[in-house]
Amino acid sequence: MKSFKDSVGYLLGLVIFVLGIPAAMWWVSGRPCPYVPESAIRCAVAIVLGVIGLALSIWSIVHMRRVGKGNPFDAYGHEVAPRTKELMTDGPYRICRNPMLLGIYLYDIAWLIYLWTWWPLAVFLVQAILLTLQVRSEEKRLEKDFGEAYLQYKKRTGRYLPFPICH
């Protein structure tokens, strides 16, 4: 059962964040398929940023699986994949508390650069609002699960950036 839940969680992440959100961005952009930007520099920047974003997300998932022995992903209070059993503060979690999402945001920003229209920004902003609400829910659970250790980590590590600007 545990590996089934893991598989469902990872498959949902792939379908929603790696395929679904960029597809929605493309669709609202009105760009033809296939589309190649006029600017080779913009295309190159998008590719590099997208690869960095995906690499950070994958590193976070692997680290979470190996060190955290689970996944903190609760879909608004509903456990989608097994919860982490260890608080992770090293590896990609030294960078920020949500390196997986930071990677997804970088990946999505790459799509924004690639498509270069305003409508995909609306898709990105809706996603960012929904994920921030989700992260706040997960943070409450992490506070319950890990107590003072998580609160100290939260004070010294930013939610999405390497430095704390809001808790």
Backbone as a chain_set.jsonl record, in Angstrom:
{"seq": "MKSFKDSVGYLLGLVIFVLGIPAAMWWVSGRPCPYVPESAIRCAVAIVLGVIGLALSIWSIVHMRRVGKGNPFDAYGHEVAPRTKELMTDGPYRICRNPMLLGIYLYDIAWLIYLWTWWPLAVFLVQAILLTLQVRSEEKRLEKDFGEAYLQYKKRTGRYLPFPICH", "coords": {"N": [[0.827, -1.194, 0.0], [1.99, 1.198, 0.736], [3.875, 1.786, -1.316], [2.115, 2.124, -3.422], [0.728, 4.46, -2.664], [2.902, 6.206, -2.695], [3.534, 6.106, -5.44], [1.173, 7.157, -6.568], [1.238, 9.754, -5.506], [3.627, 10.796, -6.661], [3.008, 10.511, -9.373], [0.768, 12.199, -9.591], [2.05, 14.635, -9.034], [3.75, 14.831, -11.277], [1.851, 14.883, -13.406], [0.271, 17.148, -12.759], [2.088, 19.342, -12.152], [4.385, 19.241, -13.848], [3.427, 18.68, -16.371], [0.657, 19.53, -16.62], [0.26, 22.296, -15.623], [2.162, 23.781, -17.252], [0.96, 23.125, -19.75], [-1.536, 24.348, -19.494], [-0.638, 26.996, -19.324], [0.446, 27.269, -21.888], [-1.849, 26.9, -23.454], [-3.526, 29.121, -22.67], [-1.886, 31.108, -23.583], [-2.171, 31.332, -26.286], [-0.326, 30.722, -28.158], [0.927, 29.066, -31.09], [1.181, 25.5, -31.681], [3.626, 23.505, -32.892], [5.784, 25.926, -31.256], [8.327, 28.258, -31.543], [10.319, 30.538, -29.935], [11.112, 33.853, -31.131], [13.443, 34.916, -30.211], [16.558, 33.664, -29.665], [18.106, 33.853, -27.392], [16.213, 34.243, -25.339], [14.926, 31.784, -25.527], [17.036, 30.04, -24.865], [17.587, 30.875, -22.219], [15.166, 30.182, -21.02], [15.228, 27.38, -21.315], [17.53, 26.665, -19.797], [16.779, 27.642, -17.228], [14.471, 26.12, -16.831], [15.521, 23.495, -16.75], [17.175, 23.704, -14.485], [15.202, 24.21, -12.554], [13.631, 21.812, -12.662], [15.629, 19.978, -11.956], [16.218, 20.79, -9.314], [13.748, 20.26, -8.086], [13.556, 17.455, -8.455], [15.856, 16.605, -7.052], [15.03, 17.395, -4.503], [12.82, 15.712, -4.099], [14.021, 13.155, -4.165], [15.787, 13.426, -1.987], [13.932, 13.853, 0.053], [12.629, 11.426, 0.088], [14.719, 9.656, 0.762], [15.943, 10.735, 3.14], [13.894, 11.999, 4.657], [12.091, 9.989, 4.658], [9.565, 9.821, 3.444], [6.903, 11.946, 2.399], [5.852, 15.289, 2.502], [3.478, 16.013, 1.396], [0.299, 16.973, 1.683], [-2.877, 17.14, 0.473], [-4.506, 19.727, 1.01], [-5.108, 18.933, 3.69], [-5.643, 16.261, 3.258], [-4.027, 13.285, 3.163], [-1.832, 12.478, 0.626], [0.475, 11.178, -0.101], [2.804, 9.108, 1.727], [3.626, 10.557, 4.868], [6.446, 12.579, 5.894], [8.93, 11.309, 8.086], [11.126, 12.26, 9.295], [12.554, 15.393, 10.084], [13.713, 17.469, 7.619], [16.561, 19.322, 7.082], [18.786, 19.656, 5.682], [20.754, 19.148, 2.658], [18.825, 19.919, -0.209], [17.068, 21.274, 1.37], [18.444, 23.044, 2.861], [18.569, 25.267, 1.349], [15.976, 26.387, 1.136], [12.726, 26.144, 2.754], [10.966, 24.89, 1.087], [12.089, 23.543, -1.31], [11.299, 21.919, -3.419], [8.991, 23.113, -4.437], [10.099, 25.601, -5.057], [11.699, 24.793, -7.164], [9.687, 24.004, -8.976], [8.454, 26.477, -9.375], [10.579, 27.853, -10.625], [10.752, 26.333, -12.947], [8.221, 26.885, -14.042], [8.479, 29.641, -14.405], [10.364, 29.576, -16.377], [8.745, 28.642, -18.467], [7.078, 30.867, -18.66], [8.893, 32.762, -19.613], [9.578, 31.549, -22.029], [7.097, 31.468, -23.434], [6.233, 34.124, -23.346], [3.991, 35.933, -23.027], [1.161, 37.615, -21.525], [-1.068, 36.158, -20.413], [-0.316, 33.497, -19.506], [0.942, 34.211, -17.146], [-1.157, 34.735, -15.415], [-2.113, 32.143, -14.934], [0.127, 31.111, -13.606], [0.142, 32.787, -11.314], [-2.295, 32.102, -10.056], [-1.744, 29.421, -9.47], [0.442, 29.826, -7.708], [-0.803, 31.139, -5.571], [-2.634, 29.147, -4.694], [-0.806, 27.093, -4.022], [0.654, 28.34, -2.008], [-1.283, 28.565, -0.022], [-1.614, 25.84, 0.435], [0.965, 25.191, 1.358], [1.027, 26.603, 3.741], [-0.828, 25.108, 5.199], [0.556, 22.659, 5.304], [2.755, 23.505, 6.803], [1.627, 23.922, 9.328], [1.048, 21.284, 10.008], [3.658, 20.245, 10.036], [4.705, 21.702, 12.169], [3.24, 20.563, 14.254], [4.126, 17.889, 14.042], [6.952, 18.067, 14.356], [7.546, 20.046, 16.193], [9.441, 22.228, 18.252], [11.889, 21.991, 16.893], [11.164, 22.292, 14.205], [10.116, 24.896, 14.299], [12.42, 26.39, 14.898], [13.956, 25.883, 12.605], [12.27, 27.063, 10.743], [12.523, 29.743, 11.469], [15.118, 30.38, 10.641], [15.267, 29.757, 7.967], [14.092, 30.519, 4.778], [10.788, 30.415, 3.281], [10.495, 30.078, 0.451], [12.738, 31.267, -0.532], [16.311, 31.637, -0.029], [16.579, 33.027, 2.344], [14.841, 34.069, 5.296], [11.944, 35.893, 4.779], [9.365, 36.021, 5.419], [7.348, 34.238, 7.717]], "CA": [[0.0, 0.0, 0.0], [2.843, 2.372, 0.822], [4.439, 2.104, -2.622], [1.009, 2.609, -4.244], [0.535, 5.864, -2.295], [4.066, 6.923, -3.239], [3.371, 6.194, -6.894], [0.079, 8.091, -6.845], [1.727, 11.102, -5.195], [4.597, 11.223, -7.674], [2.299, 10.624, -10.645], [-0.011, 13.434, -9.514], [2.991, 15.748, -9.177], [4.164, 14.885, -12.68], [0.728, 15.283, -14.25], [-0.177, 18.51, -12.451], [3.09, 20.406, -12.15], [5.343, 19.192, -14.959], [2.69, 18.655, -17.637], [-0.612, 20.262, -16.605], [0.385, 23.752, -15.507], [2.71, 24.324, -18.507], [-0.028, 22.983, -20.83], [-2.511, 25.426, -19.292], [0.029, 28.238, -19.705], [0.531, 27.286, -23.345], [-3.201, 27.06, -23.977], [-3.992, 30.502, -22.504], [-0.991, 32.029, -24.29], [-2.589, 31.458, -27.669], [0.79, 30.401, -29.054], [0.708, 27.83, -31.854], [1.974, 24.338, -31.294], [4.799, 23.923, -32.115], [6.136, 27.342, -31.211], [9.723, 28.532, -31.21], [10.457, 31.988, -29.767], [11.959, 34.574, -32.075], [14.706, 35.206, -29.538], [17.341, 32.493, -29.26], [18.549, 34.073, -26.003], [15.062, 33.955, -24.48], [14.735, 30.331, -25.581], [18.13, 29.427, -24.094], [17.365, 31.187, -20.794], [14.036, 29.357, -20.575], [15.667, 25.985, -21.21], [18.441, 26.535, -18.647], [16.003, 27.831, -16.001], [13.592, 24.961, -16.691], [16.327, 22.348, -16.327], [17.559, 23.953, -13.087], [14.004, 24.028, -11.739], [13.305, 20.384, -12.569], [16.703, 19.31, -11.194], [16.01, 21.107, -7.894], [12.569, 19.513, -7.627], [13.901, 16.026, -8.389], [16.783, 16.47, -5.918], [14.221, 17.507, -3.287], [12.002, 14.497, -3.969], [14.928, 12.054, -3.806], [16.254, 13.679, -0.623], [12.792, 13.652, 0.943], [12.38, 9.98, 0.154], [15.828, 8.986, 1.465], [16.2, 11.27, 4.477], [12.637, 12.231, 5.364], [11.36, 8.723, 4.644], [8.167, 10.061, 3.1], [6.576, 13.117, 1.614], [4.978, 16.102, 3.337], [2.371, 16.499, 0.594], [-1.091, 16.777, 2.077], [-3.715, 17.958, -0.395], [-5.44, 20.456, 1.867], [-5.498, 18.12, 4.827], [-5.822, 14.865, 2.868], [-2.711, 12.701, 2.87], [-1.747, 11.927, -0.726], [1.626, 10.275, -0.07], [3.223, 8.933, 3.12], [4.234, 11.731, 5.492], [7.841, 12.475, 6.308], [9.137, 10.874, 9.467], [12.285, 13.011, 9.778], [12.623, 16.786, 9.645], [14.854, 17.656, 6.721], [17.112, 20.677, 7.109], [20.037, 19.621, 4.918], [20.536, 18.929, 1.23], [18.124, 21.052, -0.815], [16.301, 21.961, 2.407], [19.289, 24.136, 3.374], [18.296, 26.412, 0.479], [14.702, 26.945, 1.596], [11.882, 25.101, 3.331], [10.176, 24.26, 0.033], [12.88, 23.55, -2.542], [10.559, 21.264, -4.495], [8.149, 24.152, -5.032], [10.98, 26.579, -5.692], [12.045, 24.206, -8.458], [8.509, 24.087, -9.848], [8.298, 27.89, -9.738], [11.608, 28.173, -11.625], [10.309, 25.648, -14.167], [7.1, 27.655, -14.581], [9.013, 30.924, -14.881], [10.972, 29.257, -17.672], [7.652, 28.627, -19.434], [6.655, 32.263, -18.857], [9.904, 33.378, -20.484], [9.475, 30.909, -23.343], [5.855, 31.864, -24.106], [6.356, 35.582, -23.4], [2.714, 36.642, -23.109], [0.639, 37.91, -20.187], [-2.043, 35.215, -19.88], [0.279, 32.431, -18.679], [1.247, 34.76, -15.826], [-2.359, 34.544, -14.591], [-2.096, 30.728, -14.513], [1.197, 31.008, -12.609], [-0.266, 33.453, -10.071], [-3.326, 31.271, -9.411], [-1.023, 28.279, -8.898], [1.246, 30.29, -6.566], [-1.728, 31.4, -4.453], [-3.12, 27.849, -4.189], [0.293, 26.366, -3.384], [0.997, 29.013, -0.751], [-2.292, 28.111, 0.952], [-1.256, 24.456, 0.735], [2.194, 25.204, 2.164], [0.646, 27.034, 5.108], [-1.447, 23.942, 5.828], [1.63, 21.702, 5.589], [3.584, 24.044, 7.878], [0.936, 23.64, 10.593], [1.266, 19.87, 10.302], [5.069, 20.073, 10.389], [4.863, 22.226, 13.536], [2.708, 19.532, 15.16], [4.958, 16.687, 13.977], [8.358, 18.262, 14.723], [7.613, 20.993, 17.288], [10.442, 23.294, 18.353], [12.911, 21.833, 15.848], [10.648, 22.906, 12.984], [10.005, 26.339, 14.522], [13.77, 26.958, 14.767], [14.277, 25.781, 11.175], [11.426, 28.055, 10.082], [13.081, 31.075, 11.761], [16.393, 30.631, 9.958], [15.215, 29.345, 6.564], [12.943, 31.076, 4.077], [9.8, 29.492, 2.713], [10.866, 29.804, -0.932], [14.015, 31.911, -0.802], [17.348, 31.205, 0.926], [16.555, 33.815, 3.573], [13.47, 34.234, 5.741], [11.33, 37.221, 4.705], [8.102, 35.867, 6.132], [7.269, 32.907, 8.311]], "C": [[0.871, 1.256, 0.0], [3.404, 2.757, -0.548], [3.35, 2.582, -3.578], [0.764, 4.085, -3.959], [1.683, 6.721, -2.813], [3.877, 7.159, -4.73], [2.288, 7.189, -7.272], [0.541, 9.522, -6.609], [2.68, 11.626, -6.257], [3.93, 11.399, -9.034], [1.451, 11.897, -10.683], [0.892, 14.657, -9.69], [3.431, 15.928, -10.615], [3.044, 15.441, -13.557], [0.334, 16.741, -14.011], [0.903, 19.54, -12.734], [4.036, 20.404, -13.348], [4.617, 19.24, -16.304], [1.488, 19.611, -17.639], [-0.495, 21.775, -16.567], [1.034, 24.343, -16.763], [1.733, 24.206, -19.684], [-1.095, 24.075, -20.718], [-1.907, 26.774, -19.687], [0.086, 28.369, -21.229], [-0.838, 27.591, -23.953], [-3.676, 28.501, -23.861], [-3.113, 31.501, -23.243], [-1.443, 32.282, -25.721], [-1.471, 31.163, -28.661], [0.48, 29.128, -29.822], [1.578, 26.707, -31.312], [2.384, 23.63, -32.57], [5.062, 25.424, -32.237], [7.598, 27.448, -30.832], [9.865, 30.047, -31.089], [11.387, 32.599, -30.808], [13.354, 34.796, -31.497], [15.401, 33.919, -29.085], [17.802, 32.628, -27.815], [17.411, 33.758, -25.043], [14.81, 32.452, -24.417], [15.796, 29.622, -24.727], [17.955, 29.66, -22.598], [16.236, 30.319, -20.246], [14.457, 27.902, -20.388], [16.558, 25.779, -19.991], [17.668, 26.648, -17.34], [15.071, 26.637, -15.762], [14.337, 23.726, -16.208], [16.756, 22.508, -14.87], [16.362, 23.705, -12.169], [13.635, 22.557, -11.565], [14.354, 19.628, -11.757], [16.535, 19.557, -9.7], [14.82, 20.334, -7.34], [12.876, 18.024, -7.48], [14.851, 15.756, -7.227], [15.996, 16.49, -4.614], [13.402, 16.251, -3.044], [12.869, 13.319, -3.524], [15.401, 12.212, -2.361], [15.133, 13.402, 0.386], [12.522, 12.165, 1.138], [13.444, 9.281, 0.997], [15.974, 9.447, 2.909], [14.914, 11.418, 5.287], [11.765, 11.007, 5.453], [9.86, 8.925, 4.393], [8.037, 11.298, 2.242], [5.641, 13.985, 2.449], [3.69, 16.486, 2.629], [1.034, 16.042, 1.146], [-1.897, 17.679, 1.155], [-4.811, 18.582, 0.458], [-6.015, 19.561, 2.961], [-5.735, 16.65, 4.515], [-4.475, 14.305, 2.446], [-2.731, 12.024, 1.504], [-0.616, 10.908, -0.802], [2.053, 10.15, 1.388], [3.961, 10.162, 3.66], [5.683, 11.49, 5.864], [7.913, 12.08, 7.775], [10.309, 11.609, 10.119], [12.212, 14.437, 9.249], [13.884, 16.959, 8.806], [15.293, 19.116, 6.749], [18.423, 20.743, 6.33], [19.715, 19.361, 3.448], [19.827, 20.133, 0.634], [17.331, 21.867, 0.209], [17.148, 22.959, 3.191], [18.972, 25.411, 2.609], [17.037, 27.141, 0.937], [13.853, 25.801, 2.131], [11.083, 24.334, 2.276], [10.944, 24.227, -1.286], [12.178, 22.863, -3.718], [9.677, 22.294, -5.21], [8.981, 25.246, -5.672], [11.386, 26.074, -7.073], [10.891, 24.287, -9.442], [8.289, 25.534, -10.287], [9.341, 28.302, -10.78], [11.237, 27.552, -12.979], [9.178, 26.433, -14.839], [7.547, 29.025, -15.094], [9.725, 30.719, -16.218], [9.901, 29.23, -18.761], [7.138, 30.038, -19.704], [7.611, 32.985, -19.807], [9.777, 32.836, -21.9], [8.255, 31.426, -24.112], [5.733, 33.377, -24.284], [5.051, 36.3, -23.735], [2.178, 36.786, -21.691], [-0.262, 36.828, -19.617], [-1.439, 34.055, -19.088], [0.667, 32.921, -17.275], [0.055, 34.601, -14.885], [-2.427, 33.109, -14.075], [-1.063, 30.542, -13.409], [0.771, 31.609, -11.275], [-1.343, 32.665, -9.328], [-2.662, 30.065, -8.743], [-0.25, 28.704, -7.655], [0.365, 30.564, -5.349], [-2.199, 30.083, -3.85], [-2.02, 27.073, -3.472], [0.734, 27.029, -2.083], [-0.011, 28.651, 0.332], [-1.993, 26.68, 1.387], [-0.048, 24.39, 1.658], [1.88, 25.634, 3.593], [0.0, 25.891, 5.876], [-0.381, 22.916, 6.217], [2.502, 22.194, 6.739], [2.952, 23.81, 9.238], [1.141, 22.188, 10.993], [2.708, 19.614, 10.719], [5.354, 20.609, 11.79], [4.364, 21.203, 14.553], [3.642, 18.33, 15.217], [6.351, 16.885, 14.565], [8.591, 19.357, 15.757], [8.677, 22.07, 17.17], [11.521, 23.194, 17.279], [12.442, 22.482, 14.546], [10.547, 24.424, 13.14], [11.366, 27.028, 14.396], [14.22, 26.957, 13.308], [13.535, 26.868, 10.4], [11.974, 29.473, 10.285], [14.315, 31.383, 10.922], [16.367, 30.338, 8.454], [13.94, 29.879, 5.916], [12.029, 30.022, 3.486], [10.182, 29.09, 1.287], [12.228, 30.353, -1.31], [15.028, 31.499, 0.251], [17.375, 31.988, 2.24], [15.097, 34.034, 3.978], [13.003, 35.695, 5.574], [9.959, 37.208, 5.33], [8.045, 34.425, 6.646], [5.878, 32.409, 8.076]], "O": [[0.542, 2.251, -0.647], [3.406, 3.936, -0.901], [3.638, 3.38, -4.47], [0.609, 4.88, -4.886], [1.467, 7.827, -3.31], [4.041, 8.277, -5.218], [2.467, 7.979, -8.199], [0.268, 10.406, -7.422], [2.557, 12.768, -6.701], [4.252, 12.334, -9.767], [1.423, 12.593, -11.698], [0.544, 15.597, -10.405], [3.481, 17.051, -11.118], [3.262, 16.356, -14.351], [0.091, 17.482, -14.963], [0.672, 20.501, -13.468], [4.444, 21.469, -13.811], [5.146, 19.787, -17.272], [1.33, 20.409, -18.563], [-1.092, 22.464, -17.395], [0.513, 25.319, -17.303], [1.685, 25.099, -20.53], [-1.506, 24.655, -21.722], [-2.576, 27.599, -20.309], [-0.188, 29.432, -21.786], [-0.964, 28.427, -24.848], [-4.178, 29.062, -24.835], [-3.542, 32.624, -23.505], [-1.134, 33.322, -26.302], [-1.647, 31.334, -29.868], [-0.15, 28.214, -29.29], [2.556, 26.926, -30.597], [1.498, 23.177, -33.293], [4.625, 26.084, -33.18], [8.051, 26.792, -29.894], [9.564, 30.77, -32.038], [12.316, 31.956, -31.296], [14.334, 34.854, -32.24], [14.894, 33.188, -28.234], [17.881, 31.636, -27.092], [17.621, 33.077, -24.038], [14.511, 31.918, -23.349], [15.478, 28.712, -23.96], [18.154, 28.745, -21.799], [16.337, 29.784, -19.142], [14.078, 27.268, -19.404], [16.365, 24.828, -19.234], [17.872, 25.841, -16.433], [14.902, 26.197, -14.625], [13.84, 22.993, -15.353], [16.705, 21.547, -14.103], [16.497, 23.064, -11.127], [13.359, 22.11, -10.452], [14.018, 18.745, -10.968], [16.692, 18.634, -8.901], [14.89, 19.808, -6.23], [12.493, 17.406, -6.486], [14.672, 14.783, -6.495], [16.262, 15.691, -3.716], [13.302, 15.78, -1.912], [12.497, 12.575, -2.617], [15.415, 11.245, -1.6], [15.36, 12.795, 1.433], [12.222, 11.719, 2.246], [13.133, 8.432, 1.833], [16.114, 8.618, 3.809], [14.849, 11.017, 6.449], [10.808, 10.972, 6.226], [9.012, 8.298, 5.029], [8.93, 11.648, 1.469], [4.71, 13.455, 3.056], [2.877, 17.215, 3.198], [0.69, 14.862, 1.079], [-1.617, 18.875, 1.07], [-5.901, 18.027, 0.602], [-7.229, 19.449, 3.131], [-6.002, 15.866, 5.426], [-3.858, 14.786, 1.496], [-3.532, 11.123, 1.251], [-0.735, 9.892, -1.487], [1.702, 11.001, 2.205], [4.816, 10.73, 2.981], [6.1, 10.359, 6.115], [7.072, 12.466, 8.587], [10.465, 11.585, 11.339], [11.848, 14.657, 8.094], [14.986, 16.63, 9.245], [14.506, 20.024, 6.479], [19.093, 21.776, 6.324], [18.551, 19.356, 3.048], [20.191, 21.268, 0.941], [16.964, 23.013, -0.053], [16.641, 23.641, 4.081], [19.09, 26.51, 3.151], [17.038, 28.361, 1.103], [14.209, 24.632, 1.984], [10.58, 23.244, 2.551], [10.504, 24.816, -2.273], [12.436, 23.19, -4.876], [9.628, 22.334, -6.44], [8.61, 25.77, -6.722], [11.412, 26.84, -8.036], [11.094, 24.604, -10.614], [7.97, 25.785, -11.449], [9.017, 29.028, -11.72], [11.396, 28.184, -14.023], [9.18, 26.621, -16.056], [7.042, 29.505, -16.109], [9.689, 31.592, -17.086], [10.123, 29.741, -19.859], [6.801, 30.371, -20.84], [7.182, 33.725, -20.692], [9.861, 33.596, -22.865], [8.356, 31.778, -25.288], [5.182, 33.843, -25.281], [5.011, 37.163, -24.612], [2.682, 36.152, -20.764], [-0.219, 36.596, -18.408], [-2.014, 33.661, -18.073], [0.712, 32.133, -16.33], [0.234, 34.36, -13.691], [-2.76, 32.881, -12.912], [-1.336, 29.896, -12.397], [1.007, 31.016, -10.223], [-1.305, 32.572, -8.101], [-2.973, 29.726, -7.601], [-0.287, 28.003, -6.643], [0.749, 30.254, -4.221], [-2.17, 29.914, -2.631], [-2.268, 26.463, -2.432], [1.147, 26.34, -1.151], [0.368, 28.451, 1.486], [-2.105, 26.348, 2.567], [-0.035, 23.627, 2.624], [2.422, 25.072, 4.544], [0.25, 25.722, 7.069], [-0.409, 22.371, 7.32], [2.945, 21.394, 7.564], [3.658, 23.53, 10.207], [1.378, 21.885, 12.163], [2.958, 18.85, 11.651], [6.16, 20.031, 12.52], [4.991, 21.0, 15.592], [3.923, 17.807, 16.295], [6.884, 15.978, 15.205], [9.732, 19.577, 16.163], [8.806, 22.734, 16.141], [12.014, 24.217, 16.804], [13.223, 23.143, 13.861], [10.861, 25.161, 12.206], [11.455, 28.127, 13.849], [14.803, 27.934, 12.837], [14.099, 27.511, 9.515], [11.898, 30.305, 9.381], [14.529, 32.532, 10.535], [17.329, 30.635, 7.747], [12.843, 29.707, 6.449], [12.438, 28.891, 3.224], [10.191, 27.905, 0.954], [12.806, 29.938, -2.314], [14.638, 31.05, 1.328], [18.124, 31.637, 3.152], [14.223, 34.169, 3.122], [13.589, 36.612, 6.151], [9.439, 38.25, 5.729], [8.635, 33.519, 6.057], [5.544, 31.296, 8.482]]}, "num_chains": 1, "name": "protein.A"}
